[in-house]
Amino acid sequence: MSGAGQDPAAAPGPSRRPAATGGPAPEPVETRRDRGLQPERTRLAWRRTTLSWAVVELLVVRQGLRSDGGVLRATVVGLAAFAFVAFLWLTQRRMLRLGAARPAGLSARAALSVVGCTMALAVFGAVLIF
């Protein structure tokens, strides 16, 4: 049943690709989205990334507290904590959006924000080491 205004990618059933010249018709290609395992794998990947971030953040705080660096080290630890909280907020928003039937892809703005937070943490860690 095909109606005007329906999304052909969301329609149930297989779709057919155009046949190549001189060959048999290709097999049907399934267009349905896996509503179970794929979103769960993506959610788990974001959780593993967040856990890795937490470990790195603890190492940054530990390094900042172990050595005597005064205001600079305290500022770097505070900025690293801020980057961690921003990263948590971004990943939590993404994981919540994965619960939709057809979640939108990660926006360029969100991807750049995640990369920015990661680069900031790397810079803060490097400042603490040197």
DSSP file with accessible surface (Angstrom, degrees, kcal/mol):
  #  RESIDUE AA STRUCTURE BP1 BP2  ACC     N-H-->O    O-->H-N    N-H-->O    O-->H-N    TCO  KAPPA ALPHA  PHI   PSI    X-CA   Y-CA   Z-CA
    1    1 A M              0   0  226      0, 0.0     2,-0.5     0, 0.0     0, 0.0   0.000 360.0 360.0 360.0 116.0    0.0    0.0    0.0
    2    2 A S        -     0   0  121      9,-0.0     2,-0.3     4,-0.0     0, 0.0  -0.942 360.0-177.4-116.9 125.4    1.7    3.2   -1.2
    3    3 A G    >   -     0   0   34     -2,-0.5     3,-1.5     1,-0.0     2,-0.2  -0.847  34.8 -97.6-119.5 156.7    0.3    6.6   -0.3
    4    4 A A  T 3  S+     0   0  111     -2,-0.3     3,-0.1     1,-0.2    -1,-0.0  -0.492 109.4  27.5 -69.2 136.9    1.4   10.0   -1.2
    5    5 A G  T 3  S+     0   0   88      1,-0.3     2,-0.3    -2,-0.2    -1,-0.2   0.434  88.5 127.1  94.0  -5.5    3.5   11.6    1.5
    6    6 A Q    <   -     0   0  110     -3,-1.5    -1,-0.3     1,-0.0     5,-0.1  -0.677  66.1-115.7 -85.3 145.3    4.9    8.3    2.9
    7    7 A D    >>  -     0   0   91     -2,-0.3     3,-0.8     1,-0.2     4,-0.7  -0.667  17.4-150.8 -77.7 119.6    8.7    8.0    3.2
    8    8 A P  G >4 S+     0   0  108      0, 0.0     3,-0.5     0, 0.0    -1,-0.2   0.839  95.7  56.9 -64.1 -28.0    9.8    5.2    0.8
    9    9 A A  G 34 S+     0   0   48      1,-0.2    -2,-0.0    -3,-0.1     6,-0.0   0.800 107.8  48.1 -72.1 -25.4   12.7    4.3    3.0
   10   10 A A  G <4 S+     0   0   57     -3,-0.8    -1,-0.2    22,-0.1    23,-0.1   0.558  86.6 110.1 -89.8  -9.1   10.4    3.7    5.9
   11   11 A A  S << S-     0   0   35     -4,-0.7    20,-0.2    -3,-0.5    -9,-0.0  -0.425  75.0-112.5 -67.8 140.0    8.0    1.5    4.0
   12   12 A P  S    S+     0   0  102      0, 0.0    -1,-0.1     0, 0.0    -2,-0.1  -0.323  74.8  41.5 -70.4 155.3    8.0   -2.1    5.0
   13   13 A G  S    S-     0   0   19      2,-0.0    18,-0.5    -2,-0.0     2,-0.1  -0.164  92.9 -50.3  98.6 168.4    9.3   -4.7    2.6
   14   14 A P  E     -A   30   0A  84      0, 0.0     2,-0.3     0, 0.0    16,-0.2  -0.358  44.1-147.1 -77.6 156.2   12.3   -5.0    0.3
   15   15 A S  E     -A   29   0A  51     14,-2.1    14,-2.3    -2,-0.1     2,-0.4  -0.843  13.6-130.2-115.1 159.8   13.2   -2.5   -2.3
   16   16 A R        -     0   0  176     -2,-0.3    11,-0.1    12,-0.2     3,-0.1  -0.918   8.9-143.4-115.4 136.9   14.8   -3.3   -5.7
   17   17 A R        -     0   0  160     -2,-0.4     3,-0.1    10,-0.3     0, 0.0  -0.639  41.8 -87.2 -86.9 154.7   17.8   -1.6   -7.2
   18   18 A P        -     0   0  123      0, 0.0     2,-0.1     0, 0.0    -1,-0.1  -0.341  50.2-107.0 -62.7 142.1   17.9   -1.1  -10.9
   19   19 A A        -     0   0   61      1,-0.1     2,-0.1     6,-0.1     6,-0.1  -0.427  30.5-117.0 -71.3 141.2   19.2   -4.1  -12.8
   20   20 A A    >   -     0   0   74      4,-0.4     3,-1.5    -2,-0.1     2,-0.2  -0.477  42.7 -91.4 -71.9 150.8   22.6   -3.8  -14.3
   21   21 A T  T 3  S+     0   0  146      1,-0.2    -1,-0.1    -2,-0.1     0, 0.0  -0.432 107.5   9.5 -68.4 131.7   22.7   -4.0  -18.1
   22   22 A G  T 3  S+     0   0   94      1,-0.2    -1,-0.2    -2,-0.2    -2,-0.0   0.522 111.7  90.3  82.6   7.4   23.2   -7.5  -19.4
   23   23 A G  S <  S-     0   0   40     -3,-1.5    -1,-0.2     1,-0.1    -4,-0.0  -0.791  81.1 -83.7-130.1 172.8   22.8   -9.3  -16.1
   24   24 A P        -     0   0  123      0, 0.0    -4,-0.4     0, 0.0    -1,-0.1  -0.298  58.7 -84.9 -70.3 161.6   20.0  -10.9  -14.0
   25   25 A A        -     0   0   71     -6,-0.1    -6,-0.1     1,-0.1    -9,-0.0  -0.396  52.0-112.6 -65.6 138.4   17.9   -8.7  -11.6
   26   26 A P        -     0   0   50      0, 0.0    -1,-0.1     0, 0.0     3,-0.1  -0.274  34.6 -92.4 -71.7 162.8   19.6   -8.2   -8.3
   27   27 A E        -     0   0  156      1,-0.1   -10,-0.3   -11,-0.1     0, 0.0  -0.359  52.7 -89.0 -68.0 153.0   18.3   -9.7   -5.0
   28   28 A P        -     0   0   53      0, 0.0     2,-0.5     0, 0.0   -12,-0.2  -0.318  38.9-138.3 -62.5 145.9   15.9   -7.5   -2.9
   29   29 A V  E     -A   15   0A  47    -14,-2.3   -14,-2.1    -3,-0.1     2,-0.3  -0.934  14.3-126.8-109.8 127.3   17.7   -5.2   -0.4
   30   30 A E  E     -A   14   0A 111     -2,-0.5   -14,-0.0   -16,-0.2     0, 0.0  -0.553  24.0-177.3 -74.5 131.9   16.1   -4.9    3.0
   31   31 A T        +     0   0   43    -18,-0.5     2,-0.1    -2,-0.3    -1,-0.1   0.393  43.1 113.4-111.2   0.2   15.5   -1.3    4.0
   32   32 A R        -     0   0  155      1,-0.1     2,-0.3   -19,-0.0   -22,-0.1  -0.463  65.8-122.3 -73.9 149.1   14.1   -1.8    7.5
   33   33 A R        -     0   0   55     -2,-0.1     2,-0.8   -23,-0.1    -1,-0.1  -0.691  21.8-115.6 -91.2 138.6   16.2   -0.5   10.4
   34   34 A D        -     0   0   82     -2,-0.3     4,-0.1     1,-0.2    -1,-0.0  -0.632  30.3-171.4 -72.2 109.9   17.3   -2.9   13.2
   35   35 A R  S    S+     0   0  176     -2,-0.8    -1,-0.2     3,-0.1    -2,-0.0   0.519  71.3  42.3 -84.7  -3.0   15.4   -1.5   16.1
   36   36 A G  S  > S+     0   0   43      3,-0.1     4,-1.2     4,-0.0     5,-0.1   0.845 115.7  21.5-107.1 -71.1   17.1   -3.7   18.7
   37   37 A L  H  > S+     0   0  111      2,-0.2     4,-2.9     1,-0.2     5,-0.2   0.886 113.5  58.1 -79.5 -39.3   20.8   -4.4   18.6
   38   38 A Q  H  > S+     0   0   66      1,-0.2     4,-2.3     2,-0.2     5,-0.2   0.951 109.9  43.2 -61.2 -49.5   22.2   -1.5   16.5
   39   39 A P  H  > S+     0   0    7      0, 0.0     4,-2.6     0, 0.0    -1,-0.2   0.906 114.7  52.2 -62.7 -34.6   21.0    1.3   18.8
   40   40 A E  H  X S+     0   0   74     -4,-1.2     4,-2.6     2,-0.2    -2,-0.2   0.918 108.8  49.3 -67.1 -41.1   22.0   -0.7   21.8
   41   41 A R  H  X S+     0   0  140     -4,-2.9     4,-2.2     2,-0.2    -1,-0.2   0.916 112.4  48.4 -62.4 -41.3   25.5   -1.2   20.5
   42   42 A T  H  X S+     0   0   37     -4,-2.3     4,-2.2    -5,-0.2    -2,-0.2   0.923 111.2  49.7 -65.0 -43.1   25.8    2.5   19.8
   43   43 A R  H  X S+     0   0   46     -4,-2.6     4,-2.1     1,-0.2    -2,-0.2   0.921 111.6  49.0 -61.1 -43.2   24.5    3.3   23.3
   44   44 A L  H  X S+     0   0   70     -4,-2.6     4,-2.5     2,-0.2    -1,-0.2   0.877 108.2  54.2 -65.9 -35.8   27.1    0.9   24.8
   45   45 A A  H  X S+     0   0   33     -4,-2.2     4,-2.3     2,-0.2    -1,-0.2   0.922 108.4  49.0 -64.1 -41.4   29.9    2.5   22.7
   46   46 A W  H  X S+     0   0   38     -4,-2.2     4,-2.4     1,-0.2    -2,-0.2   0.896 111.0  51.0 -64.3 -37.2   29.0    5.9   24.0
   47   47 A R  H  X S+     0   0  134     -4,-2.1     4,-2.4     2,-0.2    -2,-0.2   0.908 109.3  49.6 -67.4 -40.5   29.0    4.5   27.6
   48   48 A R  H  X S+     0   0  152     -4,-2.5     4,-2.4     2,-0.2    -2,-0.2   0.911 111.2  50.1 -63.2 -39.9   32.4    2.9   27.1
   49   49 A T  H  X S+     0   0   60     -4,-2.3     4,-2.4     2,-0.2    -2,-0.2   0.919 110.4  49.6 -63.7 -41.8   33.7    6.3   25.8
   50   50 A T  H  X S+     0   0   24     -4,-2.4     4,-2.2     2,-0.2    -2,-0.2   0.906 109.8  51.4 -64.2 -39.5   32.3    8.1   28.8
   51   51 A L  H  X S+     0   0  117     -4,-2.4     4,-2.1     2,-0.2    -2,-0.2   0.921 109.4  50.0 -63.9 -42.2   33.9    5.6   31.1
   52   52 A S  H  X S+     0   0   73     -4,-2.4     4,-2.3     1,-0.2    -2,-0.2   0.911 109.8  51.4 -61.2 -41.8   37.2    6.1   29.4
   53   53 A W  H  X S+     0   0   16     -4,-2.4     4,-2.7     1,-0.2    -1,-0.2   0.895 107.3  53.1 -60.2 -42.8   36.8    9.8   29.8
   54   54 A A  H  X S+     0   0   28     -4,-2.2     4,-2.3     2,-0.2    -1,-0.2   0.912 108.8  49.3 -61.6 -41.1   36.1    9.4   33.5
   55   55 A V  H  X S+     0   0   76     -4,-2.1     4,-2.1     2,-0.2    -2,-0.2   0.941 112.4  47.2 -64.1 -44.9   39.3    7.4   34.0
   56   56 A V  H  X S+     0   0   65     -4,-2.3     4,-2.4     1,-0.2    -2,-0.2   0.914 110.7  52.8 -63.6 -40.6   41.3   10.1   32.1
   57   57 A E  H  X S+     0   0   14     -4,-2.7     4,-2.6     1,-0.2    -1,-0.2   0.912 107.7  51.1 -62.3 -41.1   39.7   12.8   34.2
   58   58 A L  H  X S+     0   0  123     -4,-2.3     4,-2.7     1,-0.2    -1,-0.2   0.894 109.6  50.6 -62.7 -38.5   40.6   11.1   37.4
   59   59 A L  H  X S+     0   0   95     -4,-2.1     4,-2.7     2,-0.2    -2,-0.2   0.891 109.4  51.0 -66.1 -37.1   44.2   10.8   36.2
   60   60 A V  H  X S+     0   0   10     -4,-2.4     4,-2.5     2,-0.2    -2,-0.2   0.938 112.5  45.7 -63.8 -45.9   44.2   14.6   35.4
   61   61 A V  H  X S+     0   0   44     -4,-2.6     4,-2.1     2,-0.2    -2,-0.2   0.933 113.1  50.4 -63.9 -42.5   42.9   15.4   38.9
   62   62 A R  H  X S+     0   0  133     -4,-2.7     4,-1.9     1,-0.2    -2,-0.2   0.931 111.9  46.9 -61.4 -45.3   45.4   13.0   40.5
   63   63 A Q  H  X S+     0   0   71     -4,-2.7     4,-1.2     1,-0.2    -1,-0.2   0.891 111.7  51.7 -64.7 -38.0   48.3   14.6   38.6
   64   64 A G  H  < S+     0   0   10     -4,-2.5     5,-0.3     1,-0.2    -1,-0.2   0.843 113.8  43.2 -67.5 -32.7   47.1   18.0   39.5
   65   65 A L  H  < S+     0   0  138     -4,-2.1    -1,-0.2    -5,-0.2    -2,-0.2   0.760 107.6  59.7 -83.8 -26.1   46.9   17.2   43.2
   66   66 A R  H  < S+     0   0  167     -4,-1.9     2,-0.3    -5,-0.2    -2,-0.2   0.827 102.1  53.0 -74.0 -34.8   50.2   15.3   43.4
   67   67 A S  S  < S-     0   0   40     -4,-1.2     2,-0.9    -5,-0.2     3,-0.2  -0.742  85.0-116.4-106.9 156.6   52.4   18.1   42.3
   68   68 A D        +     0   0  171     -2,-0.3    -3,-0.1     1,-0.2    -2,-0.0  -0.768  56.5 136.6 -91.8 106.3   52.8   21.6   43.6
   69   69 A G    >>  -     0   0   34     -2,-0.9     3,-0.7    -5,-0.3     4,-0.5   0.433  41.5-154.5-129.8  -5.5   51.8   23.9   40.7
   70   70 A G  H 3>  -     0   0   52      1,-0.2     4,-1.9    -3,-0.2    -1,-0.2  -0.355  63.6  -7.2  71.8-140.1   49.7   26.5   42.3
   71   71 A V  H 3> S+     0   0  118      1,-0.2     4,-2.7     2,-0.2    -1,-0.2   0.852 130.0  57.3 -67.2 -38.3   47.1   28.5   40.5
   72   72 A L  H <> S+     0   0  115     -3,-0.7     4,-2.5     1,-0.2    -1,-0.2   0.948 109.7  44.3 -61.2 -47.9   48.0   27.1   37.0
   73   73 A R  H  X S+     0   0   45     -4,-0.5     4,-2.5     1,-0.2    -1,-0.2   0.905 113.7  50.3 -65.0 -40.4   47.4   23.5   37.9
   74   74 A A  H  X S+     0   0   67     -4,-1.9     4,-2.3     2,-0.2    -1,-0.2   0.910 111.5  49.0 -64.3 -39.7   44.2   24.3   39.8
   75   75 A T  H  X S+     0   0   72     -4,-2.7     4,-2.6     2,-0.2    -2,-0.2   0.920 111.3  49.1 -64.8 -43.6   42.9   26.2   36.8
   76   76 A V  H  X S+     0   0    8     -4,-2.5     4,-2.5     2,-0.2    -2,-0.2   0.918 111.4  49.2 -63.7 -42.5   43.8   23.3   34.4
   77   77 A V  H  X S+     0   0   25     -4,-2.5     4,-2.3     1,-0.2    -1,-0.2   0.922 112.2  49.0 -62.9 -42.0   42.1   20.8   36.6
   78   78 A G  H  X S+     0   0   41     -4,-2.3     4,-2.2     2,-0.2    -2,-0.2   0.913 111.9  47.8 -63.9 -42.3   39.0   23.0   36.8
   79   79 A L  H  X S+     0   0   80     -4,-2.6     4,-2.5     2,-0.2    -2,-0.2   0.885 110.7  52.0 -66.0 -37.6   38.9   23.4   33.0
   80   80 A A  H  X S+     0   0    0     -4,-2.5     4,-2.2     2,-0.2    -2,-0.2   0.904 109.1  50.2 -65.0 -39.0   39.4   19.7   32.5
   81   81 A A  H  X S+     0   0   38     -4,-2.3     4,-2.4     2,-0.2    -2,-0.2   0.910 109.8  50.8 -65.2 -39.3   36.5   19.0   34.9
   82   82 A F  H  X S+     0   0  152     -4,-2.2     4,-2.5     2,-0.2    -2,-0.2   0.919 109.7  50.0 -63.2 -43.0   34.4   21.5   32.9
   83   83 A A  H  X S+     0   0    7     -4,-2.5     4,-2.5     1,-0.2    -2,-0.2   0.897 110.1  51.8 -62.3 -37.8   35.3   19.8   29.6
   84   84 A F  H  X S+     0   0   37     -4,-2.2     4,-2.6     2,-0.2    -2,-0.2   0.927 109.6  47.9 -65.3 -44.2   34.3   16.4   31.2
   85   85 A V  H  X S+     0   0   91     -4,-2.4     4,-2.4     2,-0.2    -2,-0.2   0.919 112.2  49.9 -64.0 -40.7   30.9   17.8   32.3
   86   86 A A  H  X S+     0   0   28     -4,-2.5     4,-2.4     2,-0.2    -2,-0.2   0.924 111.0  49.6 -63.3 -41.4   30.3   19.2   28.8
   87   87 A F  H  X S+     0   0    0     -4,-2.5     4,-2.7     1,-0.2     5,-0.2   0.917 109.9  51.0 -63.8 -42.8   31.2   15.8   27.3
   88   88 A L  H  X S+     0   0   62     -4,-2.6     4,-2.5     1,-0.2     5,-0.2   0.913 110.1  49.9 -59.8 -43.0   28.9   14.0   29.7
   89   89 A W  H  X S+     0   0  150     -4,-2.4     4,-2.2     2,-0.2    -2,-0.2   0.932 112.0  47.5 -62.6 -44.6   26.1   16.4   28.7
   90   90 A L  H  X S+     0   0   20     -4,-2.4     4,-2.0     1,-0.2    -2,-0.2   0.922 114.5  45.5 -63.8 -44.4   26.7   15.8   25.0
   91   91 A T  H  X S+     0   0    2     -4,-2.7     4,-2.6     2,-0.2    -1,-0.2   0.885 110.9  52.9 -69.8 -36.6   26.9   12.1   25.2
   92   92 A Q  H  X S+     0   0  100     -4,-2.5     4,-2.3    -5,-0.2    -1,-0.2   0.922 108.8  50.2 -64.3 -41.9   23.8   11.8   27.4
   93   93 A R  H  X S+     0   0   84     -4,-2.2     4,-1.9    -5,-0.2    -1,-0.2   0.918 111.9  48.7 -60.3 -42.5   21.8   13.9   24.9
   94   94 A R  H  X S+     0   0   38     -4,-2.0     4,-1.1     1,-0.2    -2,-0.2   0.924 110.2  50.0 -65.5 -43.0   23.0   11.6   22.1
   95   95 A M  H  < S+     0   0   16     -4,-2.6     3,-0.4     1,-0.2     4,-0.3   0.895 110.1  50.9 -64.8 -37.3   22.1    8.4   24.0
   96   96 A L  H >< S+     0   0  124     -4,-2.3     3,-1.2     1,-0.2    -1,-0.2   0.886 107.8  53.0 -66.5 -36.5   18.6    9.7   24.8
   97   97 A R  H >< S+     0   0  133     -4,-1.9     3,-1.2     1,-0.2    -1,-0.2   0.713  94.7  70.5 -72.1 -19.7   18.0   10.5   21.1
   98   98 A L  T 3< S+     0   0    5     -4,-1.1    -1,-0.2    -3,-0.4    -2,-0.2   0.655  82.8  73.8 -71.3 -12.1   19.0    7.0   20.1
   99   99 A G  T <  S+     0   0   61     -3,-1.2    -1,-0.2    -4,-0.3    -2,-0.2   0.653  75.3 101.6 -76.1 -12.2   15.7    5.8   21.7
  100  100 A A  S <  S-     0   0   51     -3,-1.2    -3,-0.0    -4,-0.2     0, 0.0  -0.283  85.2-116.5 -70.7 157.1   13.7    7.2   18.8
  101  101 A A  S    S+     0   0   56      1,-0.3    -1,-0.1     0, 0.0   -68,-0.1   0.896 112.1  15.9 -61.2 -41.1   12.4    4.8   16.1
  102  102 A R  S    S-     0   0  122    -67,-0.0    -1,-0.3   -69,-0.0    -3,-0.1  -0.714  87.9-161.0-131.6  81.6   14.5    6.6   13.5
  103  103 A P        -     0   0   28      0, 0.0    -5,-0.1     0, 0.0     2,-0.1  -0.351  21.7-114.5 -67.0 143.9   17.1    8.7   15.4
  104  104 A A        -     0   0   77     -7,-0.1     3,-0.1     1,-0.1    -4,-0.1  -0.393  37.3 -98.8 -70.6 154.7   18.7   11.5   13.5
  105  105 A G        -     0   0   62      1,-0.1     2,-0.3    -2,-0.1    -1,-0.1  -0.199  52.1 -77.2 -67.8 166.0   22.4   11.2   12.8
  106  106 A L        -     0   0   74     -3,-0.1    -1,-0.1     1,-0.1   -12,-0.0  -0.509  55.1-124.0 -66.6 124.6   24.9   13.0   14.9
  107  107 A S     >  -     0   0   59     -2,-0.3     4,-2.6     1,-0.1     5,-0.2  -0.300  13.9-118.0 -70.1 157.6   24.9   16.7   13.9
  108  108 A A  H  > S+     0   0   76      1,-0.2     4,-2.8     2,-0.2     5,-0.2   0.891 115.5  54.3 -62.6 -37.0   28.1   18.4   12.8
  109  109 A R  H  > S+     0   0  206      2,-0.2     4,-2.1     1,-0.2    -1,-0.2   0.928 110.3  45.0 -64.1 -45.0   27.8   20.8   15.7
  110  110 A A  H  > S+     0   0   21      2,-0.2     4,-2.5     1,-0.2    -2,-0.2   0.910 113.3  50.8 -65.9 -41.0   27.6   18.0   18.2
  111  111 A A  H  X S+     0   0   35     -4,-2.6     4,-2.5     1,-0.2    -2,-0.2   0.929 111.3  47.6 -63.3 -43.5   30.4   16.1   16.6
  112  112 A L  H  X S+     0   0  126     -4,-2.8     4,-2.8     1,-0.2    -1,-0.2   0.871 110.6  52.9 -65.2 -35.2   32.6   19.2   16.6
  113  113 A S  H  X S+     0   0   48     -4,-2.1     4,-2.5    -5,-0.2    -2,-0.2   0.922 109.9  47.4 -65.5 -42.7   31.7   19.8   20.3
  114  114 A V  H  X S+     0   0   22     -4,-2.5     4,-2.3     2,-0.2    -2,-0.2   0.933 114.1  47.2 -64.1 -43.9   32.7   16.2   21.3
  115  115 A V  H  X S+     0   0   83     -4,-2.5     4,-2.9     1,-0.2     5,-0.2   0.920 111.3  52.2 -63.4 -40.9   36.0   16.5   19.3
  116  116 A G  H  X S+     0   0   40     -4,-2.8     4,-2.5     1,-0.2    -2,-0.2   0.917 109.5  48.4 -61.6 -43.6   36.6   19.9   21.0
  117  117 A C  H  X S+     0   0   18     -4,-2.5     4,-2.3     2,-0.2    -1,-0.2   0.915 112.7  49.0 -62.1 -41.6   36.1   18.5   24.5
  118  118 A T  H  X S+     0   0   59     -4,-2.3     4,-2.1     2,-0.2    -2,-0.2   0.923 112.3  47.0 -66.0 -43.3   38.4   15.6   23.7
  119  119 A M  H  X S+     0   0  114     -4,-2.9     4,-2.4     1,-0.2    -1,-0.2   0.896 110.7  53.3 -65.5 -38.7   41.1   17.9   22.3
  120  120 A A  H  X S+     0   0   30     -4,-2.5     4,-2.9    -5,-0.2     5,-0.2   0.924 108.1  50.0 -61.5 -43.9   40.8   20.2   25.3
  121  121 A L  H  X S+     0   0   11     -4,-2.3     4,-2.5     1,-0.2    -1,-0.2   0.905 110.0  51.2 -62.8 -39.0   41.2   17.3   27.7
  122  122 A A  H  X S+     0   0   60     -4,-2.1     4,-2.3     2,-0.2    -1,-0.2   0.923 111.7  46.8 -63.1 -42.6   44.4   16.2   25.8
  123  123 A V  H  X S+     0   0   80     -4,-2.4     4,-2.5     2,-0.2    -2,-0.2   0.931 112.1  50.1 -65.5 -43.6   45.8   19.7   26.0
  124  124 A F  H  X S+     0   0   36     -4,-2.9     4,-1.9     1,-0.2    -2,-0.2   0.905 111.0  49.6 -63.0 -39.6   45.0   20.0   29.7
  125  125 A G  H  X S+     0   0   16     -4,-2.5     4,-1.8    -5,-0.2    -1,-0.2   0.914 110.3  50.3 -63.9 -41.5   46.7   16.7   30.4
  126  126 A A  H  X S+     0   0   41     -4,-2.3     4,-2.3     1,-0.2    -2,-0.2   0.898 108.0  53.0 -64.2 -38.9   49.7   17.7   28.4
  127  127 A V  H  < S+     0   0   62     -4,-2.5    -1,-0.2     1,-0.2    -2,-0.2   0.911 110.0  48.9 -63.0 -39.9   50.0   21.0   30.4
  128  128 A L  H  < S+     0   0    3     -4,-1.9    -1,-0.2    -5,-0.2    -2,-0.2   0.853 111.3  49.3 -69.1 -33.1   49.9   19.0   33.7
  129  129 A I  H  <        0   0  116     -4,-1.8    -2,-0.2    -5,-0.1    -1,-0.2   0.900 360.0 360.0 -73.9 -39.7   52.6   16.6   32.6
  130  130 A F     <        0   0  196     -4,-2.3    -3,-0.1    -5,-0.2    -4,-0.0   0.074 360.0 360.0 -97.3 360.0   55.0   19.3   31.4
